[in-house]
Amino acid sequence: MLQYNEWKRGGKWDWTESIVGFFFVLVCASMLIAWPIRFIIQCRKKWDKKKLIKESEAYHFCKSKLRLKDLPFEPSTGDLIFIENGYNVRINEMIQRNLNYIQECCDKAEFFKNHFVYLPNLFHELSGANASFDYYAPYEKEHILSIDHNLSNGTLLDYMFSPENRKNIQPCFARYIDHYEGCSWFECISFDPEEGIDEKNLFRALCTCFDYFPISNGPMYQSLKEEADDTEGNYEKTIQEIMREIEARVVQLRKRGISQWAIKQLVEPKPTLSQLVITRDYRFFLPDYNNMEIKMEPLIKAVYLLFLRYPEGLMFKDLPSYREELTEIYLRLKPNGMTERVQKSIEDVTNPMQNSINEKCARIRGSFLLKFDEHLARFYYIDGLRAQPKKIALPRELVVWKK
């Protein structure tokens, strides 16, 4: 009031106090509006929960936990997998009719966004994931996908240590929680719907009930399965450092989880190797992997060509004896490229006391791992045991020199 009277007498208005007061009123008004809205939302959630619990009685939902050890893959957080012991025809037909709707319900869940995995349909689903599939199987895949490779809904139960527990597993949606105590933990909700129920309501309730039903009790089924010199040391260290860089670049292709494991079941038992074609201008192509080209810098490519000449491999400590040969190979790649700097680099890479050869081998390894998975790439890059010759494992009959 004093400020107002002073202003009326011609004094100056205190704008600082006015702004503070304005924001104070604004905050109070916001709180008055927010509290009723929050109350309405909470009431709606309670009503939804009561409705869901009532619906679940008709669907015979039952909570449980599942603990798995030594899984052949690392589950992804939010994987929601249908698991059963045996094959319930009625439930499987219901799932098959509603696959897309189930995933829609998972996407709309309030707290937990899940990815629904129906194992019998997994290979069909992965056949459209070109980037991921091609990374593991860069060769022609039509003949692979034409064969029936379906997984069963009980595949994960094959790892049970105590077979007698398997009969207790009812058809359920199992959601991966976390990995701790050396095990992968799932929270499960089993169901046995009555005849004539609304299928969409059933799956909507199943996908959203993880929001409302924290699994704090209930049975727990445990699925348990029994369980040289400084140059060489630098080689291992450099490989690890550079492969961390490579891993960061291929992480989008090498996604962990059940999808990766499923692809590996299909392509790893019998890896298909491609020819390595070296053109007249020393470009590297893999014709059986969709004519993929492997690119390397000139000096790295020269090192690769040197090791390619020796199927039995080379010891790093013997590299000074191959300096002239490496220089000759480099001049074929870059006839006018020999400079003092390049000469120094060649001396370094053939000096076993330097780290240059370790870096070059790591870069070669990365060039292949950027294109396809380790189970194939290991045949193409330079590798070897500690204190043993380093070599390229690719059978030389698969190496084609174009003239």
DOTIVEX-114494 format. One record per residue (C-alpha): residue in three letters; x, y, z negated. Coordinates in nm, 3 decimals, always signed. Example, Ala and Ser with C-alpha at 12.3 -4.5 7.8 and 13.67 -1.06 7.14 Angstrom:
+------+---------+---------+---------+
: resn :       u :       v :       w :
+------+---------+---------+---------+
:  ALA :  +1.230 :  -0.450 :  -0.780 :
:  SER :  +1.367 :  -0.106 :  -0.714 :
+------+---------+---------+---------+
***
This chain:
+------+---------+---------+---------+
: resn :       u :       v :       w :
+------+---------+---------+---------+
:  MET :  +0.000 :  +0.000 :  +0.000 :
:  LEU :  +0.290 :  +0.230 :  -0.078 :
:  GLN :  +0.434 :  +0.173 :  +0.263 :
:  TYR :  +0.096 :  +0.242 :  +0.424 :
:  ASN :  +0.051 :  +0.569 :  +0.230 :
:  GLU :  +0.400 :  +0.683 :  +0.322 :
:  TRP :  +0.325 :  +0.607 :  +0.686 :
:  LYS :  +0.006 :  +0.811 :  +0.666 :
:  ARG :  +0.205 :  +1.104 :  +0.528 :
:  GLY :  +0.441 :  +1.081 :  +0.827 :
:  GLY :  +0.691 :  +0.838 :  +0.681 :
:  LYS :  +0.846 :  +0.550 :  +0.876 :
:  TRP :  +0.687 :  +0.204 :  +0.897 :
:  ASP :  +0.893 :  -0.086 :  +0.755 :
:  TRP :  +0.882 :  -0.325 :  +1.053 :
:  THR :  +1.087 :  -0.594 :  +0.876 :
:  GLU :  +0.823 :  -0.652 :  +0.611 :
:  SER :  +0.550 :  -0.645 :  +0.875 :
:  ILE :  +0.713 :  -0.919 :  +1.084 :
:  VAL :  +0.772 :  -1.139 :  +0.780 :
:  GLY :  +0.412 :  -1.096 :  +0.676 :
:  PHE :  +0.290 :  -1.182 :  +1.026 :
:  PHE :  +0.483 :  -1.510 :  +1.033 :
:  PHE :  +0.365 :  -1.594 :  +0.682 :
:  VAL :  +0.003 :  -1.557 :  +0.793 :
:  LEU :  +0.077 :  -1.760 :  +1.107 :
:  VAL :  +0.229 :  -2.049 :  +0.908 :
:  CYS :  -0.064 :  -2.052 :  +0.666 :
:  ALA :  -0.314 :  -2.059 :  +0.952 :
:  SER :  -0.124 :  -2.343 :  +1.120 :
:  MET :  -0.131 :  -2.547 :  +0.800 :
:  LEU :  -0.503 :  -2.489 :  +0.758 :
:  ILE :  -0.561 :  -2.617 :  +1.110 :
:  ALA :  -0.310 :  -2.906 :  +1.090 :
:  TRP :  -0.441 :  -3.062 :  +0.769 :
:  PRO :  -0.791 :  -3.139 :  +0.901 :
:  ILE :  -0.647 :  -3.275 :  +1.224 :
:  ARG :  -0.407 :  -3.496 :  +1.031 :
:  PHE :  -0.691 :  -3.619 :  +0.813 :
:  ILE :  -0.898 :  -3.708 :  +1.120 :
:  ILE :  -0.605 :  -3.895 :  +1.277 :
:  GLN :  -0.542 :  -4.093 :  +0.958 :
:  CYS :  -0.909 :  -4.183 :  +0.936 :
:  ARG :  -0.906 :  -4.295 :  +1.298 :
:  LYS :  -0.600 :  -4.515 :  +1.235 :
:  LYS :  -0.766 :  -4.674 :  +0.932 :
:  TRP :  -1.079 :  -4.738 :  +1.136 :
:  ASP :  -0.873 :  -4.887 :  +1.420 :
:  LYS :  -0.688 :  -5.109 :  +1.174 :
:  LYS :  -1.013 :  -5.236 :  +1.018 :
:  LYS :  -1.155 :  -5.301 :  +1.363 :
:  LEU :  -0.837 :  -5.482 :  +1.468 :
:  ILE :  -0.838 :  -5.697 :  +1.156 :
:  LYS :  -1.200 :  -5.789 :  +1.220 :
:  GLU :  -1.127 :  -5.877 :  +1.581 :
:  SER :  -0.824 :  -6.080 :  +1.477 :
:  GLU :  -1.046 :  -6.311 :  +1.275 :
:  ALA :  -1.215 :  -6.424 :  +1.594 :
:  TYR :  -0.876 :  -6.471 :  +1.761 :
:  HIS :  -0.731 :  -6.663 :  +1.462 :
:  PHE :  -0.416 :  -6.451 :  +1.436 :
:  CYS :  -0.151 :  -6.585 :  +1.202 :
:  LYS :  +0.171 :  -6.405 :  +1.103 :
:  SER :  +0.507 :  -6.576 :  +1.077 :
:  LYS :  +0.880 :  -6.524 :  +1.122 :
:  LEU :  +1.116 :  -6.707 :  +1.354 :
:  ARG :  +1.491 :  -6.719 :  +1.303 :
:  LEU :  +1.712 :  -6.841 :  +1.588 :
:  LYS :  +2.084 :  -6.898 :  +1.583 :
:  ASP :  +2.338 :  -6.938 :  +1.864 :
:  LEU :  +2.098 :  -6.823 :  +2.132 :
:  PRO :  +2.258 :  -6.837 :  +2.478 :
:  PHE :  +2.170 :  -6.470 :  +2.529 :
:  GLU :  +2.139 :  -6.152 :  +2.326 :
:  PRO :  +1.774 :  -6.048 :  +2.305 :
:  SER :  +1.684 :  -5.688 :  +2.374 :
:  THR :  +1.502 :  -5.488 :  +2.110 :
:  GLY :  +1.134 :  -5.496 :  +2.194 :
:  ASP :  +1.138 :  -5.822 :  +2.390 :
:  LEU :  +0.793 :  -5.976 :  +2.339 :
:  ILE :  +0.812 :  -6.341 :  +2.441 :
:  PHE :  +0.531 :  -6.594 :  +2.466 :
:  ILE :  +0.643 :  -6.913 :  +2.292 :
:  GLU :  +0.467 :  -7.244 :  +2.247 :
:  ASN :  +0.547 :  -7.607 :  +2.178 :
:  GLY :  +0.405 :  -7.799 :  +2.470 :
:  TYR :  +0.166 :  -7.644 :  +2.720 :
:  ASN :  -0.177 :  -7.506 :  +2.630 :
:  VAL :  -0.355 :  -7.494 :  +2.965 :
:  ARG :  -0.632 :  -7.257 :  +2.856 :
:  ILE :  -0.400 :  -6.999 :  +2.697 :
:  ASN :  -0.153 :  -7.010 :  +2.987 :
:  GLU :  -0.430 :  -6.955 :  +3.239 :
:  MET :  -0.547 :  -6.656 :  +3.036 :
:  ILE :  -0.196 :  -6.507 :  +3.032 :
:  GLN :  -0.146 :  -6.565 :  +3.404 :
:  ARG :  -0.470 :  -6.383 :  +3.481 :
:  ASN :  -0.367 :  -6.086 :  +3.268 :
:  LEU :  +0.010 :  -6.048 :  +3.313 :
:  ASN :  -0.006 :  -5.688 :  +3.433 :
:  TYR :  -0.263 :  -5.590 :  +3.172 :
:  ILE :  -0.051 :  -5.736 :  +2.891 :
:  GLN :  +0.246 :  -5.523 :  +2.997 :
:  GLU :  +0.020 :  -5.217 :  +3.017 :
:  CYS :  -0.090 :  -5.283 :  +2.658 :
:  CYS :  +0.272 :  -5.316 :  +2.550 :
:  ASP :  +0.354 :  -4.982 :  +2.710 :
:  LYS :  +0.064 :  -4.812 :  +2.528 :
:  ALA :  +0.152 :  -4.945 :  +2.183 :
:  GLU :  +0.177 :  -4.658 :  +1.936 :
:  PHE :  +0.499 :  -4.744 :  +1.756 :
:  PHE :  +0.666 :  -5.032 :  +1.936 :
:  LYS :  +0.718 :  -5.024 :  +2.312 :
:  ASN :  +0.767 :  -5.384 :  +2.419 :
:  HIS :  +0.864 :  -5.569 :  +2.734 :
:  PHE :  +0.650 :  -5.879 :  +2.778 :
:  VAL :  +0.836 :  -6.192 :  +2.888 :
:  TYR :  +0.643 :  -6.488 :  +3.024 :
:  LEU :  +0.914 :  -6.747 :  +3.087 :
:  PRO :  +0.743 :  -6.948 :  +3.364 :
:  ASN :  +0.714 :  -6.627 :  +3.567 :
:  LEU :  +1.057 :  -6.487 :  +3.487 :
:  PHE :  +1.247 :  -6.600 :  +3.797 :
:  HIS :  +0.973 :  -6.467 :  +4.023 :
:  GLU :  +0.993 :  -6.135 :  +3.840 :
:  LEU :  +1.372 :  -6.123 :  +3.867 :
:  SER :  +1.371 :  -6.192 :  +4.239 :
:  GLY :  +1.261 :  -5.833 :  +4.289 :
:  ALA :  +1.535 :  -5.691 :  +4.065 :
:  ASN :  +1.785 :  -5.665 :  +4.349 :
:  ALA :  +2.059 :  -5.471 :  +4.171 :
:  SER :  +2.068 :  -5.699 :  +3.869 :
:  PHE :  +2.028 :  -6.022 :  +4.064 :
:  ASP :  +2.280 :  -5.928 :  +4.331 :
:  TYR :  +2.540 :  -5.846 :  +4.068 :
:  TYR :  +2.530 :  -6.207 :  +3.946 :
:  ALA :  +2.461 :  -6.367 :  +4.283 :
:  PRO :  +2.589 :  -6.143 :  +4.566 :
:  TYR :  +2.562 :  -6.430 :  +4.815 :
:  GLU :  +2.246 :  -6.519 :  +5.004 :
:  LYS :  +1.977 :  -6.595 :  +4.746 :
:  GLU :  +1.674 :  -6.696 :  +4.953 :
:  HIS :  +1.760 :  -7.066 :  +4.925 :
:  ILE :  +1.795 :  -7.031 :  +4.548 :
:  LEU :  +1.464 :  -6.857 :  +4.495 :
:  SER :  +1.283 :  -7.106 :  +4.719 :
:  ILE :  +1.351 :  -7.379 :  +4.461 :
:  ASP :  +1.131 :  -7.417 :  +4.156 :
:  HIS :  +1.347 :  -7.300 :  +3.864 :
:  ASN :  +1.072 :  -7.211 :  +3.621 :
:  LEU :  +1.154 :  -7.204 :  +3.252 :
:  SER :  +0.910 :  -7.351 :  +3.004 :
:  ASN :  +0.753 :  -7.156 :  +2.719 :
:  GLY :  +0.932 :  -7.388 :  +2.478 :
:  THR :  +1.280 :  -7.323 :  +2.616 :
:  LEU :  +1.391 :  -7.125 :  +2.311 :
:  LEU :  +1.273 :  -7.404 :  +2.083 :
:  ASP :  +1.527 :  -7.640 :  +2.240 :
:  TYR :  +1.786 :  -7.488 :  +2.005 :
:  MET :  +1.614 :  -7.601 :  +1.687 :
:  PHE :  +1.846 :  -7.772 :  +1.441 :
:  SER :  +1.557 :  -7.948 :  +1.267 :
:  PRO :  +1.330 :  -8.104 :  +1.533 :
:  GLU :  +1.062 :  -8.172 :  +1.274 :
:  ASN :  +0.991 :  -7.796 :  +1.251 :
:  ARG :  +0.904 :  -7.774 :  +1.617 :
:  LYS :  +0.560 :  -7.926 :  +1.569 :
:  ASN :  +0.473 :  -7.631 :  +1.341 :
:  ILE :  +0.513 :  -7.375 :  +1.620 :
:  GLN :  +0.177 :  -7.261 :  +1.754 :
:  PRO :  +0.128 :  -7.054 :  +2.074 :
:  CYS :  +0.244 :  -6.707 :  +1.975 :
:  PHE :  +0.379 :  -6.372 :  +2.082 :
:  ALA :  +0.730 :  -6.341 :  +1.934 :
:  ARG :  +0.880 :  -5.994 :  +1.912 :
:  TYR :  +1.256 :  -5.959 :  +1.867 :
:  ILE :  +1.344 :  -5.749 :  +1.561 :
:  ASP :  +1.717 :  -5.755 :  +1.503 :
:  HIS :  +2.030 :  -5.963 :  +1.463 :
:  TYR :  +2.153 :  -6.005 :  +1.107 :
:  GLU :  +2.285 :  -6.278 :  +0.882 :
:  GLY :  +2.424 :  -6.434 :  +1.198 :
:  CYS :  +2.077 :  -6.498 :  +1.340 :
:  SER :  +1.828 :  -6.345 :  +1.580 :
:  TRP :  +1.502 :  -6.264 :  +1.402 :
:  PHE :  +1.158 :  -6.257 :  +1.559 :
:  GLU :  +0.822 :  -6.162 :  +1.412 :
:  CYS :  +0.545 :  -6.379 :  +1.549 :
:  ILE :  +0.169 :  -6.367 :  +1.574 :
:  SER :  +0.011 :  -6.693 :  +1.679 :
:  PHE :  -0.342 :  -6.716 :  +1.813 :
:  ASP :  -0.604 :  -6.970 :  +1.905 :
:  PRO :  -0.893 :  -6.778 :  +2.064 :
:  GLU :  -1.242 :  -6.916 :  +2.076 :
:  GLU :  -1.413 :  -7.000 :  +2.404 :
:  GLY :  -1.580 :  -6.713 :  +2.587 :
:  ILE :  -1.389 :  -6.431 :  +2.415 :
:  ASP :  -1.303 :  -6.109 :  +2.598 :
:  GLU :  -0.950 :  -6.177 :  +2.727 :
:  LYS :  -0.851 :  -5.813 :  +2.765 :
:  ASN :  -0.958 :  -5.733 :  +2.410 :
:  LEU :  -0.756 :  -6.031 :  +2.288 :
:  PHE :  -0.435 :  -5.919 :  +2.454 :
:  ARG :  -0.489 :  -5.555 :  +2.360 :
:  ALA :  -0.520 :  -5.664 :  +1.998 :
:  LEU :  -0.216 :  -5.890 :  +2.024 :
:  CYS :  +0.008 :  -5.622 :  +2.174 :
:  THR :  -0.097 :  -5.354 :  +1.927 :
:  CYS :  -0.119 :  -5.559 :  +1.610 :
:  PHE :  +0.258 :  -5.537 :  +1.565 :
:  ASP :  +0.194 :  -5.170 :  +1.487 :
:  TYR :  -0.039 :  -5.256 :  +1.198 :
:  PHE :  +0.081 :  -5.591 :  +1.068 :
:  PRO :  +0.433 :  -5.566 :  +0.923 :
:  ILE :  +0.558 :  -5.921 :  +0.887 :
:  SER :  +0.650 :  -5.929 :  +0.521 :
:  ASN :  +0.527 :  -6.278 :  +0.439 :
:  GLY :  +0.407 :  -6.595 :  +0.599 :
:  PRO :  +0.593 :  -6.909 :  +0.706 :
:  MET :  +0.944 :  -6.884 :  +0.843 :
:  TYR :  +1.055 :  -7.138 :  +1.100 :
:  GLN :  +1.431 :  -7.162 :  +1.128 :
:  SER :  +1.580 :  -7.268 :  +1.457 :
:  LEU :  +1.942 :  -7.349 :  +1.378 :
:  LYS :  +2.213 :  -7.505 :  +1.594 :
:  GLU :  +2.552 :  -7.624 :  +1.449 :
:  GLU :  +2.783 :  -7.429 :  +1.514 :
:  ALA :  +5.530 :  -6.410 :  +2.411 :
:  ASP :  +5.695 :  -6.075 :  +2.487 :
:  ASP :  +5.604 :  -5.703 :  +2.473 :
:  THR :  +5.515 :  -5.699 :  +2.843 :
:  GLU :  +5.254 :  -5.971 :  +2.793 :
:  GLY :  +5.118 :  -5.789 :  +2.488 :
:  ASN :  +5.086 :  -5.465 :  +2.683 :
:  TYR :  +4.906 :  -5.656 :  +2.957 :
:  GLU :  +4.632 :  -5.768 :  +2.718 :
:  LYS :  +4.606 :  -5.424 :  +2.557 :
:  THR :  +4.581 :  -5.242 :  +2.890 :
:  ILE :  +4.321 :  -5.486 :  +3.020 :
:  GLN :  +4.104 :  -5.417 :  +2.717 :
:  GLU :  +4.140 :  -5.039 :  +2.742 :
:  ILE :  +4.060 :  -5.018 :  +3.111 :
:  MET :  +3.782 :  -5.275 :  +3.092 :
:  ARG :  +3.608 :  -5.051 :  +2.840 :
:  GLU :  +3.596 :  -4.789 :  +3.114 :
:  ILE :  +3.468 :  -5.043 :  +3.366 :
:  GLU :  +3.203 :  -5.175 :  +3.126 :
:  ALA :  +3.065 :  -4.826 :  +3.081 :
:  ARG :  +3.017 :  -4.802 :  +3.456 :
:  VAL :  +2.844 :  -5.136 :  +3.510 :
:  VAL :  +2.626 :  -5.137 :  +3.197 :
:  GLN :  +2.315 :  -5.058 :  +3.403 :
:  LEU :  +2.371 :  -5.366 :  +3.617 :
:  ARG :  +2.482 :  -5.601 :  +3.345 :
:  LYS :  +2.182 :  -5.564 :  +3.120 :
:  ARG :  +2.182 :  -5.790 :  +2.821 :
:  GLY :  +1.882 :  -5.991 :  +2.725 :
:  ILE :  +1.676 :  -6.282 :  +2.838 :
:  SER :  +1.672 :  -6.165 :  +3.200 :
:  GLN :  +2.050 :  -6.183 :  +3.223 :
:  TRP :  +2.051 :  -6.526 :  +3.063 :
:  ALA :  +1.786 :  -6.653 :  +3.304 :
:  ILE :  +1.985 :  -6.537 :  +3.606 :
:  LYS :  +2.296 :  -6.705 :  +3.470 :
:  GLN :  +2.110 :  -7.035 :  +3.433 :
:  LEU :  +2.040 :  -7.013 :  +3.803 :
:  VAL :  +2.371 :  -6.899 :  +3.950 :
:  GLU :  +2.654 :  -6.995 :  +3.714 :
:  PRO :  +2.651 :  -7.375 :  +3.716 :
:  LYS :  +2.771 :  -7.382 :  +4.078 :
:  PRO :  +2.940 :  -7.051 :  +4.166 :
:  THR :  +2.951 :  -6.982 :  +4.538 :
:  LEU :  +3.280 :  -6.827 :  +4.648 :
:  SER :  +3.313 :  -6.605 :  +4.950 :
:  GLN :  +3.595 :  -6.583 :  +5.198 :
:  LEU :  +3.828 :  -6.289 :  +5.149 :
:  VAL :  +3.881 :  -6.133 :  +5.492 :
:  ILE :  +4.176 :  -5.896 :  +5.532 :
:  THR :  +4.146 :  -5.686 :  +5.846 :
:  ARG :  +4.427 :  -5.559 :  +6.065 :
:  ASP :  +4.418 :  -5.226 :  +5.880 :
:  TYR :  +4.423 :  -5.412 :  +5.545 :
:  ARG :  +4.066 :  -5.361 :  +5.436 :
:  PHE :  +3.917 :  -5.628 :  +5.211 :
:  PHE :  +3.576 :  -5.778 :  +5.294 :
:  LEU :  +3.373 :  -6.061 :  +5.140 :
:  PRO :  +3.150 :  -6.178 :  +5.429 :
:  ASP :  +2.957 :  -6.429 :  +5.220 :
:  TYR :  +2.862 :  -6.156 :  +4.972 :
:  ASN :  +2.671 :  -5.945 :  +5.225 :
:  ASN :  +3.001 :  -5.834 :  +5.382 :
:  MET :  +3.091 :  -5.644 :  +5.066 :
:  GLU :  +3.404 :  -5.428 :  +5.082 :
:  ILE :  +3.648 :  -5.411 :  +4.790 :
:  LYS :  +3.827 :  -5.077 :  +4.784 :
:  MET :  +4.161 :  -5.008 :  +4.617 :
:  GLU :  +4.421 :  -4.734 :  +4.620 :
:  PRO :  +4.725 :  -4.809 :  +4.846 :
:  LEU :  +4.976 :  -4.902 :  +4.574 :
:  ILE :  +4.718 :  -5.113 :  +4.387 :
:  LYS :  +4.629 :  -5.286 :  +4.714 :
:  ALA :  +4.999 :  -5.350 :  +4.781 :
:  VAL :  +5.035 :  -5.518 :  +4.440 :
:  TYR :  +4.731 :  -5.734 :  +4.518 :
:  LEU :  +4.872 :  -5.838 :  +4.856 :
:  LEU :  +5.205 :  -5.926 :  +4.692 :
:  PHE :  +5.039 :  -6.164 :  +4.447 :
:  LEU :  +4.817 :  -6.302 :  +4.724 :
:  ARG :  +5.135 :  -6.424 :  +4.897 :
:  TYR :  +5.226 :  -6.645 :  +4.603 :
:  PRO :  +4.953 :  -6.897 :  +4.509 :
:  GLU :  +5.168 :  -7.028 :  +4.226 :
:  GLY :  +5.182 :  -6.680 :  +4.074 :
:  LEU :  +5.454 :  -6.444 :  +3.957 :
:  MET :  +5.608 :  -6.380 :  +3.618 :
:  PHE :  +5.608 :  -6.013 :  +3.523 :
:  LYS :  +5.967 :  -6.040 :  +3.404 :
:  ASP :  +6.070 :  -6.142 :  +3.759 :
:  LEU :  +5.909 :  -5.843 :  +3.931 :
:  PRO :  +6.238 :  -5.650 :  +3.991 :
:  SER :  +6.328 :  -5.924 :  +4.242 :
:  TYR :  +6.014 :  -5.840 :  +4.442 :
:  ARG :  +6.066 :  -5.462 :  +4.461 :
:  GLU :  +6.181 :  -5.461 :  +4.824 :
:  GLU :  +5.895 :  -5.689 :  +4.928 :
:  LEU :  +5.642 :  -5.464 :  +4.756 :
:  THR :  +5.796 :  -5.161 :  +4.930 :
:  GLU :  +5.762 :  -5.339 :  +5.265 :
:  ILE :  +5.394 :  -5.415 :  +5.200 :
:  TYR :  +5.325 :  -5.056 :  +5.098 :
:  LEU :  +5.486 :  -4.925 :  +5.419 :
:  ARG :  +5.250 :  -5.147 :  +5.619 :
:  LEU :  +4.958 :  -4.983 :  +5.442 :
:  LYS :  +5.099 :  -4.630 :  +5.465 :
:  PRO :  +5.372 :  -4.614 :  +5.734 :
:  ASN :  +5.438 :  -4.245 :  +5.670 :
:  GLY :  +5.347 :  -4.242 :  +5.304 :
:  MET :  +5.681 :  -4.312 :  +5.140 :
:  THR :  +5.772 :  -4.018 :  +4.919 :
:  GLU :  +5.993 :  -3.982 :  +4.613 :
:  ARG :  +5.685 :  -4.001 :  +4.396 :
:  VAL :  +5.568 :  -4.326 :  +4.561 :
:  GLN :  +5.919 :  -4.470 :  +4.535 :
:  LYS :  +5.921 :  -4.392 :  +4.163 :
:  SER :  +5.578 :  -4.558 :  +4.125 :
:  ILE :  +5.704 :  -4.875 :  +4.297 :
:  GLU :  +6.004 :  -4.882 :  +4.065 :
:  ASP :  +5.775 :  -4.846 :  +3.764 :
:  VAL :  +5.533 :  -5.117 :  +3.874 :
:  THR :  +5.821 :  -5.364 :  +3.923 :
:  ASN :  +5.981 :  -5.274 :  +3.591 :
:  PRO :  +5.852 :  -5.525 :  +3.330 :
:  MET :  +5.940 :  -5.281 :  +3.051 :
:  GLN :  +5.693 :  -5.027 :  +3.188 :
:  ASN :  +5.317 :  -5.051 :  +3.152 :
:  SER :  +5.244 :  -4.977 :  +3.517 :
:  ILE :  +5.195 :  -5.339 :  +3.630 :
:  ASN :  +4.947 :  -5.398 :  +3.348 :
:  GLU :  +4.744 :  -5.096 :  +3.455 :
:  LYS :  +4.745 :  -5.200 :  +3.821 :
:  CYS :  +4.623 :  -5.551 :  +3.735 :
:  ALA :  +4.348 :  -5.406 :  +3.519 :
:  ARG :  +4.239 :  -5.175 :  +3.802 :
:  ILE :  +4.230 :  -5.469 :  +4.041 :
:  ARG :  +4.013 :  -5.660 :  +3.797 :
:  GLY :  +3.782 :  -5.363 :  +3.765 :
:  SER :  +3.747 :  -5.331 :  +4.143 :
:  PHE :  +3.585 :  -5.675 :  +4.156 :
:  LEU :  +3.383 :  -5.649 :  +3.833 :
:  LEU :  +3.219 :  -5.333 :  +3.962 :
:  LYS :  +3.075 :  -5.545 :  +4.242 :
:  PHE :  +2.984 :  -5.877 :  +4.084 :
:  ASP :  +2.992 :  -6.076 :  +3.762 :
:  GLU :  +3.288 :  -6.226 :  +3.577 :
:  HIS :  +3.199 :  -6.586 :  +3.664 :
:  LEU :  +3.275 :  -6.506 :  +4.029 :
:  ALA :  +3.522 :  -6.218 :  +3.993 :
:  ARG :  +3.772 :  -6.429 :  +3.796 :
:  PHE :  +3.862 :  -6.613 :  +4.116 :
:  TYR :  +3.964 :  -6.290 :  +4.289 :
:  TYR :  +4.161 :  -6.076 :  +4.045 :
:  ILE :  +4.512 :  -6.129 :  +3.906 :
:  ASP :  +4.506 :  -6.320 :  +3.578 :
:  GLY :  +4.700 :  -6.569 :  +3.372 :
:  LEU :  +4.779 :  -6.690 :  +3.023 :
:  ARG :  +5.032 :  -6.523 :  +2.798 :
:  ALA :  +5.394 :  -6.604 :  +2.896 :
:  GLN :  +5.262 :  -6.781 :  +3.208 :
:  PRO :  +5.270 :  -6.673 :  +3.575 :
:  LYS :  +4.994 :  -6.430 :  +3.673 :
:  LYS :  +4.812 :  -6.534 :  +3.987 :
:  ILE :  +4.499 :  -6.508 :  +4.201 :
:  ALA :  +4.290 :  -6.824 :  +4.157 :
:  LEU :  +4.106 :  -6.799 :  +4.490 :
:  PRO :  +4.180 :  -7.105 :  +4.705 :
:  ARG :  +4.399 :  -6.985 :  +4.990 :
:  GLU :  +4.186 :  -7.160 :  +5.250 :
:  LEU :  +3.927 :  -6.891 :  +5.174 :
:  VAL :  +4.174 :  -6.612 :  +5.260 :
:  VAL :  +4.138 :  -6.504 :  +5.623 :
:  TRP :  +4.387 :  -6.268 :  +5.788 :
:  LYS :  +4.244 :  -6.093 :  +6.092 :
:  LYS :  +4.493 :  -6.036 :  +6.372 :
+------+---------+---------+---------+
***
